Amino acid sequence: MREVPRTVWLLAAGQFFNMVVAFTFVYFFVYLTDERGLPVAQAGLISGIGGVGMVAGNFTGGWFGDRSGHRRVLLVGSLIGGAGVLALPFLPVALLYVVPPLSQYAGGCVRAATGALVAVTVPEGARRQGFAVTRFAGNAGFTVGPPLGALLIAHTSYTWLFVIDGIGTLVFAAYAARILPAHGAARSGPDRAKAEDGPRQGVFAALRERPTVLVLLAAILLTDLVYRQQYSTLPVDLDRHGLGTGVYGWLLAINGGVILLLELPATLALRDRAPLRIIGSGLLLVGAGCAVLALGTAVAMMLLLTAGEILYKTPATAYVADHAPAHLQGRFQSLYSGVSVSGVVLSAPLGGALYSAAPGLLWPVCAAVAGAAGCLVLAVGRGRVRQPSAAVVAGGPDLETGSPARRTSG
């Protein structure tokens, strides 16, 4: 872990704080139906538009970062997101169709920018550890945040919930502005020269030269459709089998607790192993969890799903970063961030439609989809893996532009 730069540790600390106060995502739908008195269908539409905004932000944040600077995108996105959440309790209903989606779009851009900042700050060979640190911080904060939000609702009001969330995000922006340097450490040598003087491909040309990245992105997209069923059709299926919300809550607690305990140690233990084999194995475990649930074992399902998440999420993020040209690092991270949250929008309608038509088919189909994605990644992992271009291994990123920093006098 000594190879993880101090900047990443400081960024992770800020991310922990930001996730502790990130109440809006959890309680927004309940707020719309309870406090605002909106019909379920209208609340669902507003929430769905917000989810589309969040996914769109993940897909585009890195593109802005490659042009204007990942640090700048993180700061501007945090300011817009915090202001939007802060204003939410005071908005008329008509503006709820505009401001929350804009706020979530900004939050998606921040997520992509955070990934790009880690990618350009951490040297190749230590990126798995770097991404594991930020994931640990985010998961730890999200474990603490929702219970605190419930206490706030019980003892104060929804208004205070959103005010604290919005102010906390603005505080995070101020903190990030202070701890994120405008420029990384510059390096000299052949790698730097190649990074600065070599040809600059477009993102699609770069992807065509990196077929394993394309395969990985497709596999992650398919798996996320399966993984996020735990937030939509899983509680419905548990209720159908006589298991209430208490059981569902414990299953989510198992997921969060195991990740916090094991993800960092697992990342360190496996850091020298072939990434595609680890990722493919993780996707297979997600499929195995769905297969086990089809047999009626919910706890075993969650343990397998969690083990799969631990194996695939951090190495997959680092793999995309390691294979991105330096000038496209943000766009590559945006592509990964986008596909890794696409299930937020797609999993519920697709899973819900299948469950409504044939409840007994949902989990076998999910097992087959995740299993096929895992086999696909393992298959390309056995072949010859294309090495990153020289631009990838060049050091000294500029945190404002994502490009190698130029040495200043002194």
N, C-alpha and C positions, 0 to 999 in steps of 0.2 A: 504493500500500500504506500510505501515511501515514494513510489514512482508517480503517484497522483499529485499534481501540482497543488499548491496552497490555494490558488484561486478557485479550484474546483471544490475543495473542502468548504471554503467560505460561501460559494454559491449554493452548495448543498445545505448549509446551515440556514441560509435565507429561504431556500425552497421548503425546508421543514416548517419554518414559521408561516410561510405563505399558505401551505396546505392545512395547517392547524386552523386557520381562520377561513378556509374555503368552504363555507357552509352552503352557499347558494345552490350549488349543483345538487346537493342531497335533498334539500327541502323546497326547491323551487316549485315543483308540481303541487305539493301539498299546500304551499302558500297560495297558489293561484286558486285552488278549489276551496280552501278553508277560509283564509283571510279575505281574499278578493271575491269569493262566492261565484267563481266562474264555473260553467258546466264542464264536465270531464272532457268532452270532445274539444271544446275551445281551449282548455288548459293543455290538452295533448297536442293540439296544433301549435300553440305558442312554444311549448317545450321542444317539439320536433323541429321547428324552424331554428331554434337555438342550437340544437344538436347539429343541424346542417352547417350553421355558422362555425361551430367549433371544429368540425372536420375540415371545412374549407380553410380555416386558419392554419391548421396543421399542414395542409398541402401547399400553402403559399408562403408561409412565414420565412422559410429558408430562401425562397427566391428573392424576397425583399432584403434578406440579410446578405446574400452574395453581392447585391448591388449597393446597399446603403450601410451595411455593417450589422452583424448579429447582436452586438451589444446595444446598438441603437434600436433595433426592432424589439428587443426584450424590454427596454425602458419605455418606449412609446406604447407598446402593447400593454404593459402593466399599468401605465397611466390611464389609458382608455378603458381597460377592463375595470380598474378600481373605481373610476368615476361613474361608469355605467352601473355597477353594483350599488354604489353609494346612493345613486339617484333612484334606484328601482322602487322603493316603497312609496315614493312621491309621484310616480308617473301615472297619467291616465291610462285606461285600458288600451286605447288605440296605440300608444307608444310602446306597449309591451310586445308588440309585433316587430319593433325596430330596435330598441335599445338593448334588450337582453341578447338577441342574436349578434349584434355588433360587439357587445362585451365578450361573448363567447368566441367570436371570431378573433378578437384581440388575444384572448387566452390561448387559443390554438396557435397563433403566431408566436406567443411567448414560449410554448412548449417546443416548437420547432427550433426557435432561436437558442433555447437552453441546450438542446441536443447538439446543435452546430457549435456552440461555444465550447462544450466539452470535447467535441471532436477535434477542434482546431487548437485546443489548449493542451490536451493530453497527448504525449508522444505515442506513436504506433507501438504496439506491444503491451501497453498499459491501459488501452481504452476500455477493455472489459471492466477493469477495476474502477475506472473513472465513472462509467455509466452505472455500475453497481452502487457506487457511493450516492449518486444523485437519486437513483431509484429507491434506495434504502431510506433516504431522507424524506422523499415524497410519500412513500408508503407509511412511514412512521407518523408523519404529520396527519395523513388522512385517517389513520387509526385513532388519533386523539381528537380530531376535529368534530366529527359527527356527534359523539356524546356531549361535547361541550355545546354544540349547537342546540341539541335537545334541551339541555339545561337552560340555555338562554330563552328558548321559546316558552318553557314552562314557567320561568320566573320573571320574564320581562315581556317581550313581544317580538314578532317577526321583524319589526322595524329595526330594532337593535341588532338583530342577526345580520341584516344586510349592511347596516352602518359599520359594524365592526369588521365585516368581511371587506367592504370597500376601503376603509381606512387602512386595514392591514395590508391590502394589495399596494396601496400608495406608499406605505412605509417600506414595503419590499422594494419598490422601484427606487426609492431614495437610497436604500442600503445597497442595491445592486450598482447604482451609479457610483457609489463610493468604492466598492471592493473590486469591480471589474475594470482593469486597466484598459486604456484605449489601444495600447500596443502590447503585443507579446514579445518575448525575447527573440531577437534576431539571430540567425545563424549564417555562417558563411560556408563556402565549399561548393562542390559540384551539384549537390542536391538543390541548394538554394538557387543556383544559376539556372538549372533546368526548370525549376518551378516558375521562375520569373520570365525566362526567355522562350520556353517551349510553346508549341501551338495550343490554342485554347479551343477545345471542342465545345459544341453545344451539348446539352444534357442528354438528348436522345441519341446522339452519336456515341457519347460516352457509355450509355446503357447498352447499346448494341455491341460494344466491345467488351462488355462485362455480363455475359449471359447468366452467370451464376447469381448476380444481383437481381436480375429480372425474375429468375425462378424463385429466389428467396422472397421477393416482394409479393409475388402471386401466392406463395404458400402462406405467408403471414396474413394476407387478406382473407384467404379461405379459413384459416384457423381462428382469426378474430371473430368471424361470423359465428363460429362454434363457441369460442371462449365466452363471449358476452351473452350467451343464452342463460348464464347463471344469474343475470340481472333482469331477465324478462320472463322466459318460459319456465325456468327452474322453480321459482316460488309458486307459480300456478300449478305445476305438476306435483309439487310436494303437497299442496293443499288438496289436490284431487285424491291423493293417497292418504289423506287424514293427518298430515304433518303440518302444523301451524307455523306462524311467523317466527315463533321462538326457535324452532328447529332451524329455520332458514337463517336467522341471525347467528346462531352458533356455527353454522357452516361457513358463513362469511368470516366469523372470528377465527376459525381454524385456518382459513386461507391467509388472512392478514398475519396471524401469529407465526405460522410456519415460514412465510416469506421473510419476516423480520429476523427470525432466528437463523435461517439457513442460507439465504441468498448470497450474502457476502462471503461466508466460508466456502460455499460451493463454487463461487466465481474464482476465488483464490486457488482452490484445489484443482480446478479444471483449466486454469488460465493458459497452460501450455498445450492443451489438447486441440485437435482439429475442430474449428468452430462449426462447420456444417454438420459434422457428426453429432455434436452436442445439440445443435438446434433441431436437427431431424429427430433425434431421440426425444427431445422435449415435445415436439408436435405429436409424436406417436403416443406419448403419455397422456396428452390432452384427449386424443381419440380413445385411449384405453379407459379414461375416466368416464366418458360418455357411454362406452360399452358396458361398464360396470353398473352405471346408473340404470341402464336398460334392464339390468337384472335385479334392480331394486335396492342397491346399496349406496346410500347417499353419502355417508362419511368417507367410504373408500373412494367414491367419485371425486370428492373435493380434495382429498389427499393426492390423488393422481393428477388432477387438474393443476393443483398448486405446484407439485413437483415439475410438471411440464412447463409451467410459467417460469419457474426458477431457471430451468435449463435453456429456454429458448429466447426470452425477451432481451436480457442483457447482451449475450453473444450476438444476437441478430442485429441489434443497434450498432455494436462495435464493428461487425463485419461490413455493414454498409459504409460506415465511416472510413474503415481501412481501405476500401476499394473506390473511394470517391476522389476524383482529381481535386487539387487544392482549391481551384477557383469555382468548383461546383459542390463544395462540401455542404453548404446550406441547402441546396436543392436536393441533394441525395438524402439529407436528413429529413427534409420535408416530405419526400416521397415515402420514406419509412414511417415517419410519424403519421402521415395521412392514412396509409393502409392499415397501420396498427390500431387506429381508432375508428375505422370505417364501420365496424360492427355496432358502434353507438347508434348509428342511423339505420343500418340494414338488418341487424340481427333480430330485432323485435318484430318488424313486419314479416320477414321471411319465416322465422321460427314460429311466430304466432299463426301464420296462414297454414303451415304444415301441421302444427299441433291441432288446429281447429278441424282440419280435414281428416287426420289420422294420428291421434295422440301416441299410439304405440310405435309409430315410425320415426318420431323426432330424434330420439337418442341414437338409434342405430344409424340413421342418416348422418347425424353429427359425427359419430365415431368413424364412419366411412370417409367423410370429407377431411377431417383432421388426420386420419391415418394415411390417406392418399397424399396430403400435403407433406407429411413427414417422410414418406417413402420417396417422394420427388426430390426433397432436399438431400436425403441420404444418397440417392442415385447420382446427383450431380456432384456430391461430395466425394464420391469414389473416383470421379474423373479428374482430369487435370484442372486445377483451380488457377484461373488467370491471376497473375500477381498484380498488385496495385501499380499504377504508373508512377514515374519518378516524382510527379507533383505531389502524390499522396505522402511520400515519406519525407518531403521537405519540411523543415522545422520553421519555427519563428513566425506563427500566424499573427496577423493583425486582427485584433478582436473587433475593430470597427468595420473592417471590410472583409475579413475572412481570408485575405491574401497574405502572403509572406511579408512580414514587416521589414522595412528598409532600415538599415543601421543608421543611427544618428551620430553626430559628432560626439566624442567622449565615450 
